[in-house]
Amino acid sequence: MKENGKVTIYDISKKLNVSAATVSRALNNNPKISSKTRELVFAAAKEMNYKQNRLAQALKSGKSKNVGVIVPYINRNFFSSIIRGIEEELGPHGYHVIICQTHEQMATEVEQVNTLLNTQVDGIFMSISKTTNKTDHFRKVLNEGKTLIFFDRKLDIPGVSSVVIDDFKAGYLATEHLISQGCKRIAHFAGDLNLEIYKNRHDGYVNALKDNGLKADPDYIFTTLSSVESGAAAARKMWELKKKPDAVFSASDYTALGAIQELRKFGIRIPEDFCISGFSNEPFTKYMELPISTIDQTPLRMGKIAAQVFLEQVDSTQKLTIEKKVVLSPELVVRNSSDRSLLKVAVQ
């Protein structure tokens, strides 16, 4: 090994008594190089601890084999599962993932997009922040010839693919389930309705009520953050109403948890007196003393499909703009917080 620790293709060529060009072609799997020569080169490279210069490779091939993933928060199971899906799908193809989080700030989002472009990523996967109201940074990605794919939260931009779940159907399923349990005064803990995903969940809730002969009461709709504290605060306000609800569909598992904790302080029995359904199927919902009904967004699958769409685009030999709008079907997971059929079984 050289004194400075950096082995070059010239060192390998000298060892094997072949040209540096042959070594370079072998390391890049050039079909003109025989399998025997390729094996010899790779064996020597491994023995000499040779490391390829990824930047040089990127400049030569036009591909860095790096992609960026931008999410609002990394510490949510939903987003970490999506990232896992992307990594599992792209890893075998030699891609590395650079992870960024915006903390729901558009300014941070813009800065991260620019940083990723400066590092010559081949593409960017993104779930937009709730404060994003401009598209210049997205168009910059497209103008530089990079692939941009939205997941979960998106904007409709020509040339940009997206992978989401049917949030309208999810809101409908959760609300319809609560109605099936005998609930007639169903409240909704909504997220920021300026975000498409929360608006669609709200619209699904409203339509499920309408289709079952019930009306959406504006007093029963509370704007919340996705946090336990916000859920508890909304529950307190809800219980101040003269005509109290008998169920809540929450657009977040965290607000559903906050509501459960607060309602129990009031002596409310769940689900006997009050039914609750959350959203996202966070791990804690399954392992609580009172498991929470929820909507599973299948994030691992979402990440894998987003990665598959990316590979289809970057591997297109025709260099065509491939735009896909993938909408996954949500899954209702019924648990103790809303399943009154379990009470009947217990009585029997």
C-alpha positions as CSV (number, residue, x, y, z in Angstrom):
1,M,0.0,0.0,0.0
2,K,1.2,3.5,-0.7
3,E,2.4,5.7,2.1
4,N,-0.5,8.1,1.9
5,G,-3.0,5.2,1.9
6,K,-4.5,6.0,-1.4
7,V,-4.3,3.3,-4.0
8,T,-4.8,4.3,-7.6
9,I,-5.7,2.4,-10.8
10,Y,-2.1,2.9,-11.8
11,D,-0.9,0.9,-8.8
12,I,-3.3,-1.9,-9.7
13,S,-2.2,-1.8,-13.4
14,K,1.4,-2.1,-12.3
15,K,0.7,-5.1,-10.1
16,L,-1.2,-6.9,-12.8
17,N,1.0,-5.7,-15.7
18,V,-2.0,-4.3,-17.6
19,S,-2.9,-0.8,-18.8
20,A,-4.6,1.6,-16.4
21,A,-7.4,1.9,-19.0
22,T,-8.0,-1.9,-18.7
23,V,-8.2,-1.6,-14.9
24,S,-10.7,1.3,-15.2
25,R,-12.9,-0.5,-17.7
26,A,-12.9,-3.6,-15.5
27,L,-13.8,-1.7,-12.4
28,N,-16.7,-0.1,-14.3
29,N,-17.9,-3.5,-15.7
30,N,-17.2,-2.6,-19.3
31,P,-18.4,-5.5,-21.4
32,K,-15.3,-5.3,-23.6
33,I,-13.2,-6.7,-20.7
34,S,-13.2,-10.5,-20.2
35,S,-14.7,-12.0,-17.1
36,K,-11.2,-13.4,-16.2
37,T,-9.5,-10.0,-16.4
38,R,-12.4,-8.4,-14.5
39,E,-12.0,-11.0,-11.7
40,L,-8.3,-10.4,-11.5
41,V,-8.8,-6.6,-11.2
42,F,-11.4,-6.8,-8.5
43,A,-9.3,-9.3,-6.5
44,A,-6.3,-7.0,-6.7
45,A,-8.4,-4.0,-5.9
46,K,-9.8,-5.7,-2.8
47,E,-6.3,-6.9,-1.7
48,M,-4.8,-3.4,-2.1
49,N,-7.8,-1.8,-0.4
50,Y,-8.6,0.3,-3.4
51,K,-11.5,2.8,-3.1
52,Q,-13.1,4.3,-6.1
53,N,-13.4,8.1,-6.3
54,R,-17.2,8.5,-6.3
55,L,-17.0,12.1,-7.4
56,A,-14.8,11.3,-10.4
57,Q,-17.2,8.5,-11.3
58,A,-20.1,10.9,-11.1
59,L,-18.5,13.4,-13.3
60,K,-17.7,10.7,-15.9
61,S,-21.0,8.8,-15.9
62,G,-23.3,11.7,-15.1
63,K,-24.7,9.7,-12.1
64,S,-23.6,10.1,-8.5
65,K,-25.6,7.1,-7.2
66,N,-26.8,9.4,-4.4
67,V,-30.4,10.4,-3.8
68,G,-31.9,12.8,-1.3
69,V,-34.9,12.2,0.9
70,I,-36.6,15.2,2.5
71,V,-39.2,14.7,5.3
72,P,-40.8,17.0,7.8
73,Y,-39.6,14.9,10.7
74,I,-37.3,11.8,11.0
75,N,-38.6,10.7,14.4
76,R,-42.0,9.5,13.2
77,N,-42.4,5.9,12.4
78,F,-44.3,6.7,9.2
79,F,-41.4,8.7,7.6
80,S,-38.7,6.4,8.9
81,S,-40.5,3.4,7.4
82,I,-40.8,5.2,4.0
83,I,-37.0,5.9,4.1
84,R,-36.4,2.3,4.9
85,G,-38.5,1.2,1.9
86,I,-36.5,3.6,-0.4
87,E,-33.2,2.3,1.0
88,E,-34.2,-1.4,0.7
89,E,-35.3,-0.9,-2.9
90,L,-32.4,1.3,-4.1
91,G,-29.6,-0.3,-2.1
92,P,-29.2,-3.3,-4.4
93,H,-28.8,-0.9,-7.3
94,G,-25.9,0.8,-5.7
95,Y,-27.6,4.0,-4.5
96,H,-26.9,5.8,-1.2
97,V,-29.6,7.9,0.6
98,I,-29.0,11.3,2.1
99,I,-31.7,12.2,4.6
100,C,-32.9,15.7,5.5
101,Q,-35.7,17.0,7.7
102,T,-37.4,20.4,7.3
103,H,-39.2,20.7,10.7
104,E,-42.1,22.0,8.7
105,Q,-40.2,25.1,7.5
106,M,-40.3,25.9,3.8
107,A,-37.1,28.0,4.1
108,T,-35.3,24.9,5.4
109,E,-36.8,22.8,2.6
110,V,-35.5,25.2,-0.1
111,E,-32.0,25.3,1.5
112,Q,-31.9,21.5,1.6
113,V,-33.0,21.1,-2.0
114,N,-30.2,23.5,-3.1
115,T,-27.7,21.6,-1.0
116,L,-28.7,18.2,-2.5
117,L,-28.5,19.6,-6.0
118,N,-25.0,21.0,-5.2
119,T,-23.9,17.5,-4.1
120,Q,-25.0,16.2,-7.5
121,V,-27.8,13.8,-6.4
122,D,-29.5,11.9,-9.1
123,G,-32.9,12.5,-7.6
124,I,-34.9,13.8,-4.7
125,F,-37.8,12.2,-2.8
126,M,-39.9,14.6,-0.8
127,S,-42.8,15.0,1.5
128,I,-43.4,18.8,1.5
129,S,-43.6,20.9,4.7
130,K,-46.9,22.2,5.8
131,T,-45.7,25.8,5.2
132,T,-44.7,25.2,1.6
133,N,-46.5,27.6,-0.7
134,K,-44.0,28.1,-3.6
135,T,-42.7,25.8,-6.3
136,D,-39.6,27.6,-7.6
137,H,-37.2,25.1,-5.8
138,F,-39.1,22.1,-7.2
139,R,-38.9,23.5,-10.8
140,K,-35.2,24.1,-10.2
141,V,-34.8,20.3,-9.6
142,L,-36.6,19.6,-12.9
143,N,-34.6,22.3,-14.8
144,E,-31.4,20.6,-13.7
145,G,-32.6,17.3,-15.2
146,K,-33.0,15.6,-11.8
147,T,-35.8,13.2,-10.9
148,L,-38.3,14.6,-8.3
149,I,-40.8,12.3,-6.6
150,F,-43.4,13.4,-3.9
151,F,-44.7,10.9,-1.3
152,D,-47.5,11.4,1.2
153,R,-47.6,15.2,0.9
154,K,-47.5,16.6,-2.6
155,L,-48.2,19.4,-5.0
156,D,-49.5,18.7,-8.5
157,I,-46.6,19.8,-10.8
158,P,-46.2,18.6,-14.4
159,G,-43.4,16.1,-14.7
160,V,-43.3,15.1,-11.0
161,S,-44.4,11.7,-10.0
162,S,-46.1,11.0,-6.6
163,V,-47.0,8.1,-4.4
164,V,-49.7,8.7,-1.8
165,I,-52.6,6.9,-0.1
166,D,-56.2,7.6,-0.8
167,D,-56.7,10.0,2.2
168,F,-60.4,10.6,1.3
169,K,-61.1,6.9,1.4
170,A,-59.2,6.6,4.7
171,G,-61.3,9.3,6.3
172,Y,-64.4,7.7,5.0
173,L,-63.5,4.2,6.2
174,A,-62.6,5.4,9.8
175,T,-65.8,7.5,10.1
176,E,-68.0,4.7,8.6
177,H,-66.5,2.3,11.1
178,L,-67.4,4.6,14.0
179,I,-71.0,4.8,12.7
180,S,-71.2,1.0,12.5
181,Q,-70.5,1.0,16.3
182,G,-73.6,3.0,16.9
183,C,-71.9,6.4,17.1
184,K,-74.0,9.4,15.8
185,R,-72.3,12.5,17.1
186,I,-68.8,12.0,15.7
187,A,-66.1,14.8,16.1
188,H,-63.1,15.2,14.0
189,F,-59.6,16.2,15.1
190,A,-58.3,17.6,11.9
191,G,-54.8,18.6,10.9
192,D,-54.0,21.7,8.9
193,L,-56.7,21.8,6.3
194,N,-54.4,23.8,4.0
195,L,-52.5,20.6,3.5
196,E,-54.1,18.3,0.9
197,I,-53.8,15.2,3.0
198,Y,-55.7,16.6,5.9
199,K,-58.4,18.2,3.7
200,N,-59.0,14.9,2.0
201,R,-59.3,13.1,5.4
202,H,-61.8,15.8,6.5
203,D,-63.8,15.4,3.3
204,G,-63.9,11.7,3.7
205,Y,-65.3,12.2,7.2
206,V,-67.9,14.6,6.0
207,N,-69.0,12.4,3.1
208,A,-69.3,9.3,5.3
209,L,-71.6,11.2,7.7
210,K,-73.7,12.4,4.8
211,D,-74.0,9.0,3.2
212,N,-75.3,7.6,6.5
213,G,-77.9,10.3,7.1
214,L,-75.8,12.4,9.5
215,K,-74.7,16.0,9.3
216,A,-71.2,17.3,10.0
217,D,-71.5,19.8,12.9
218,P,-68.9,22.6,12.7
219,D,-68.7,22.6,16.5
220,Y,-67.4,19.1,16.3
221,I,-64.4,19.9,14.1
222,F,-61.2,20.9,15.9
223,T,-57.9,21.9,14.2
224,T,-55.0,20.2,15.9
225,L,-51.3,19.6,15.7
226,S,-50.0,16.0,15.5
227,S,-49.1,15.8,19.2
228,V,-50.4,14.2,22.4
229,E,-50.7,17.7,24.0
230,S,-52.8,19.0,21.1
231,G,-55.1,16.0,21.3
232,A,-55.6,16.5,25.1
233,A,-56.4,20.2,24.6
234,A,-58.9,19.4,21.9
235,A,-60.6,16.8,24.1
236,R,-61.0,19.4,26.9
237,K,-62.6,21.8,24.5
238,M,-64.8,19.1,23.1
239,W,-66.1,18.1,26.5
240,E,-67.1,21.7,27.2
241,L,-69.8,21.4,24.5
242,K,-73.4,21.3,25.7
243,K,-74.2,18.5,23.3
244,K,-71.2,16.2,23.7
245,P,-69.9,13.9,20.9
246,D,-69.9,10.2,21.3
247,A,-66.8,9.5,19.1
248,V,-63.9,11.1,17.4
249,F,-62.0,10.4,14.2
250,S,-58.5,11.8,14.6
251,A,-56.3,12.6,11.7
252,S,-53.3,11.6,13.8
253,D,-52.6,8.8,16.3
254,Y,-50.8,11.2,18.6
255,T,-53.9,13.4,19.0
256,A,-56.0,10.3,19.5
257,L,-53.7,9.2,22.3
258,G,-54.0,12.7,23.9
259,A,-57.8,12.5,23.7
260,I,-57.9,9.1,25.3
261,Q,-55.7,10.2,28.2
262,E,-57.8,13.3,28.8
263,L,-61.2,11.6,28.5
264,R,-60.2,9.0,31.0
265,K,-59.6,11.8,33.5
266,F,-63.3,12.7,33.1
267,G,-64.3,9.1,33.9
268,I,-65.3,8.4,30.3
269,R,-65.2,4.7,29.4
270,I,-63.7,3.8,26.0
271,P,-65.3,2.3,23.9
272,E,-68.4,1.9,26.1
273,D,-69.2,5.6,26.3
274,F,-67.0,6.9,23.6
275,C,-65.2,5.5,20.5
276,I,-61.9,6.7,19.1
277,S,-60.1,6.1,15.8
278,G,-56.7,7.5,14.9
279,F,-54.5,7.7,11.8
280,S,-51.1,6.3,10.7
281,N,-50.8,3.0,12.7
282,E,-47.9,4.2,14.8
283,P,-46.3,1.3,16.7
284,F,-47.6,2.5,20.1
285,T,-51.2,2.1,19.0
286,K,-50.9,-1.7,19.0
287,Y,-49.1,-2.1,22.3
288,M,-51.1,0.2,24.6
289,E,-53.2,-1.1,27.5
290,L,-56.1,0.1,25.3
291,P,-55.0,-0.5,21.7
292,I,-56.1,2.3,19.3
293,S,-58.1,1.7,16.1
294,T,-56.3,3.5,13.2
295,I,-55.6,3.7,9.5
296,D,-52.5,2.0,8.2
297,Q,-50.8,4.0,5.5
298,T,-48.5,1.1,4.5
299,P,-45.4,3.4,4.6
300,L,-42.8,0.7,3.8
301,R,-44.7,-0.2,0.6
302,M,-45.0,3.5,-0.2
303,G,-41.3,3.9,0.0
304,K,-40.6,0.9,-2.1
305,I,-43.0,2.0,-4.8
306,A,-41.5,5.5,-4.8
307,A,-38.1,4.0,-5.4
308,Q,-39.4,1.7,-8.2
309,V,-40.9,4.8,-9.9
310,F,-37.5,6.5,-9.6
311,L,-35.6,3.6,-11.1
312,E,-38.0,3.5,-14.0
313,Q,-37.4,7.1,-14.7
314,V,-33.6,7.2,-14.4
315,D,-33.2,4.0,-16.3
316,S,-35.4,5.1,-19.2
317,T,-33.3,4.6,-22.4
318,Q,-35.7,6.9,-24.3
319,K,-35.0,9.8,-22.0
320,L,-38.7,10.5,-21.8
321,T,-40.4,12.3,-18.9
322,I,-42.3,9.6,-17.1
323,E,-44.9,10.9,-14.7
324,K,-46.8,8.6,-12.5
325,K,-49.5,9.3,-9.9
326,V,-49.7,6.2,-7.7
327,V,-52.6,6.1,-5.1
328,L,-52.4,3.3,-2.6
329,S,-55.4,2.0,-0.8
330,P,-55.5,2.6,3.0
331,E,-56.2,-0.2,5.5
332,L,-58.6,0.2,8.5
333,V,-57.2,-1.5,11.6
334,V,-59.9,-2.0,14.2
335,R,-58.8,-2.3,17.8
336,N,-60.3,-1.9,21.3
337,S,-60.7,1.9,21.3
338,S,-63.6,1.6,19.0
339,D,-64.6,-2.0,18.8
340,R,-67.8,-2.5,20.8
341,S,-68.3,-6.0,19.5
342,L,-65.6,-7.1,22.0
343,L,-67.8,-5.8,24.8
344,K,-70.7,-8.1,23.7
345,V,-68.3,-11.1,23.7
346,A,-67.1,-10.2,27.2
347,V,-70.7,-10.1,28.5
348,Q,-71.5,-13.5,27.1
